[in-house]
Amino acid sequence: MDGNRQLDFTLSLGYVLTALIIAYFYFSPTVINPLFSDILIVLGVLLLLSCLIFA
């Protein structure tokens, strides 16, 4: 039960982080170097995929 709760928390944390990263750079693309934002979006997607793989 404890492990499942921690797994759900990790998975939801991955979703939240990915959504925040994508939303942040989607709504402010001119603030930061576009290449840097692309890299961070890719990292967010990789984080989400790793959460799904380990789930």
C-alpha positions in Angstrom: 0.0 0.0 0.0 2.8 2.4 0.9 4.7 1.7 -2.3 1.6 2.2 -4.4 0.9 5.5 -2.8 4.5 6.7 -3.4 4.3 5.5 -7.0 1.1 7.4 -7.6 2.8 10.5 -6.1 5.8 10.1 -8.3 3.6 9.6 -11.4 1.4 12.7 -10.7 4.6 14.7 -9.9 5.9 13.8 -13.3 2.7 14.9 -15.0 2.6 18.2 -13.0 6.3 19.0 -13.8 5.8 18.2 -17.5 2.6 20.3 -17.7 4.3 23.2 -15.9 7.4 23.1 -18.2 5.4 23.0 -21.4 2.9 25.6 -20.2 5.7 27.9 -19.1 7.5 27.8 -22.4 4.3 27.8 -24.4 3.1 31.0 -22.8 6.5 32.8 -22.7 8.6 31.6 -25.7 10.3 35.0 -26.1 11.7 35.2 -22.6 14.2 32.4 -22.9 16.3 31.1 -25.8 14.0 28.9 -28.0 16.6 26.2 -28.2 16.9 26.0 -24.4 13.1 25.8 -24.1 13.0 23.0 -26.6 15.6 21.1 -24.6 13.6 21.6 -21.4 10.4 20.4 -23.1 12.2 17.3 -24.3 13.5 16.7 -20.8 10.0 17.0 -19.4 8.7 14.5 -21.9 11.5 12.1 -21.0 10.7 12.5 -17.3 7.0 11.7 -18.1 8.0 8.6 -20.2 10.3 7.4 -17.4 7.5 7.8 -14.9 5.2 5.7 -17.2 7.9 3.0 -17.8 8.6 2.6 -14.1 4.9 2.6 -13.1 
